Amino acid sequence: MSHNLHTQRSLSGLQSYIEHCQKVIDRIDSQESYGDDFTEKVINLTFQYAPSDNGLAFLVQVQKVLQPTDIRLKVVVPE
């Protein structure tokens, strides 16, 4: 399996998980005060090695997919 496909599947899973958690939190909030305000949802990707040009292009596409959502992608690459 290519790294991009594996990363795509992982990010899709994370997005689904975050959206599910938000639904649970919204349901709890409607019943009682939960006390936490999740106004920012961030998927933080930290790379051990700099991604290839193909990998960077993939991350740009991921950001475009996440743009209409309230989930932000933060990418940290080594210097």
C-alpha positions in Angstrom: 0.0 0.0 0.0 1.4 3.4 -0.9 2.1 5.9 1.9 -0.4 8.4 0.4 -3.2 5.8 0.4 -2.4 4.8 4.0 -2.3 8.4 5.1 -5.5 9.1 3.2 -7.2 6.2 5.0 -5.8 7.4 8.4 -7.0 11.0 7.9 -10.4 9.8 6.8 -10.7 7.8 9.9 -9.6 10.7 12.1 -12.1 13.0 10.4 -14.9 10.5 11.0 -13.8 10.1 14.6 -13.7 13.8 15.2 -17.1 14.3 13.7 -18.5 11.4 15.8 -17.0 12.9 19.0 -18.6 16.3 18.2 -22.0 14.7 17.8 -21.6 13.0 21.2 -20.5 16.3 22.8 -23.4 18.1 21.2 -25.8 15.5 22.6 -24.3 15.8 26.1 -24.4 19.6 25.9 -28.1 19.5 25.0 -28.7 17.5 28.2 -26.3 19.2 30.6 -23.3 21.6 30.6 -20.2 19.6 29.6 -17.7 22.3 30.5 -15.4 22.0 27.5 -15.6 24.1 24.4 -14.1 22.4 21.4 -14.0 25.4 19.1 -10.9 24.1 17.3 -10.3 20.7 16.0 -6.8 20.0 14.7 -5.1 17.0 13.1 -1.5 17.4 13.8 0.9 15.6 11.5 4.5 15.5 12.5 6.9 14.1 10.0 10.3 12.5 10.9 11.5 13.1 7.4 10.5 15.7 4.8 7.7 14.5 2.6 8.3 14.1 -1.1 6.8 16.5 -3.6 4.0 14.0 -4.2 3.4 13.8 -0.5 3.2 17.6 -0.2 0.7 17.7 -3.1 -1.4 15.1 -1.3 -1.4 17.2 1.9 -2.6 20.2 -0.1 -5.5 18.1 -1.4 -6.3 17.0 2.2 -6.4 20.6 3.3 -8.8 21.4 0.5 -11.1 18.5 1.6 -11.0 19.7 5.2 -11.5 23.4 4.3 -15.3 23.3 4.4 -15.2 21.5 7.8 -14.2 22.9 11.2 -11.2 20.6 11.2 -7.8 22.1 10.6 -4.6 20.2 9.4 -1.3 21.2 11.0 1.8 19.8 9.3 5.2 19.9 11.0 8.2 18.9 8.8 11.8 18.7 9.8 14.1 21.5 8.9 
